[in-house]
Amino acid sequence: MMFTDRAEAGRLLAERLGGIALDRPVVLALPRGGIPVAAVVATALDAPLDIMFVRKIGAPFHAEYAIGAVVDGANPQVVLNEEVLAHIPVDKGYIMRARDRELAEIERRRTLYRGDRPPLDVAGRTVIVIDDGVATGATVRAALLGLERSGASRIILAVPVISAQTARQFRAEGIEVVAVLEPRDFMAVGQFYRDFRQLRDEEVIDQLRTAWAAEGPEPRPAGSMLP
């Protein structure tokens, strides 16, 4: 099975989530690819949409292969994939330089995408974290780690496609996973989409503004949803 694009993936994911009892759900998208998926899901669930700023740290000479990730917050966290690093030795200096570079990109995107709009308060709510797909899980693992201290009553990782091995690992760790596809033969997220082009910032901003304009008077108290 292949998704036509991220919008179709969002519709199919929303169908899966629609059969689950969700208490005051909040949808958090991982930009950029997760935003078109999350926007469809948020509309279907009549839930507010927000962004989580997490950036992958790629392996030297193979940027798409994640060795870890950086999650934004008052105290930015670096989450490393120790299993991958056991096979790809990387020095600490490389990781620190990557961290600083990705934090700068997070700051740029936060200002560009959200402006002065405060983040949602997720305390006591069901938080649905959405990306367009998960391979090794390093990026979403960092996002979930940050959310553990947010006061959310329940955290769900919801994605159109996730590696079967990664899904098993997450569930063994007690992470709730909802997915449309969990293939064993998994090379890259893009192989499950006919249209998997990279989104421009302008497209992301337009989708966020459209989603936020459609929302009701959802209270958005100041403060960070991450620690």
Residue, then its C-alpha position, 0 to 999 in steps of 0.5 A: m500500500m502507498f499513500t497518494d500524499r500526506a493529506e490522504a495519509g492523514r485521512l486514513l490515520a484519522e479513521r484509526l484514531g476515530g475508533i479510540a476514546l480520547d479525552r480532550p485531545v490535542v494534536l501536536a505535529l512534527p514539522r515540516g512533514g507532520i503538519p499536513v497529516a496532523a492538520v487533517v487529523a485535528t479537523a477530523l477529531d475537532a481537536p486543536l493543532d500545535i507544533m512540536f519543534v524537534r530536529k534529527i541529528g543525522a549520521p556523518f555523511h548520511a544526514e537522513y540516517a538518524i543517530g539522535a535528535v534535539v527536542d526544544g524546551a527550557n532545557p533542550q535535550v539531546v536524545l541519542n540512539e545508542e544502538v545505532l551509535a554502537h555501529i557508527p562511532v561518532d565523536k562528542g564534538y560532532i554531536m555538540r555541533a549538530r545540536d547547536r545547528e539544529l537548535a538554531e533551526i528550531e529557533r528560526r522555525r518557531t519564530l517563523y511558524r508561530g510568531d507570538r502565538p503561545p503554545l498550547d497547555v497540554a496538562g491533563r489532556t490526551v496528546i497525539v503526536i503526529d509525523d508523516g512516518v517513523a523509521t528508527g524513531a529517534t526524532v519522535r523518541a525525543a519528542l515523547l521524552g519532552l512530553e513526559r514532563s508536560g503533565a499530559s494525561r495520555i500520550i499517543l504516537a500516531v503516524p501513517v507508517i512506522s517500521a514494524q521493528t520500531a513499533r515493537q520497540f516503542r510498545a515494549e517501552g510502554i509507548e502507545v502507537v497508532a499507525v495505518l501501516e507497520p511494514r517489516d520491509f522498511m527502507a525509508v518513509g518516502q517509499f510509502y508515498r507517491d508524493f513525498r516532496q519536501l514542504r516549503d516554509e510558506e506552505v507550512i505557515d499557510q496550513l497552520r494559519t488555516a487550521w488556527a483560523a478554523e479553531g474556536p476560542e481554545p484557551r492557549p495560556a502562555g508557557s511552554m508545553l515542553p520542560 
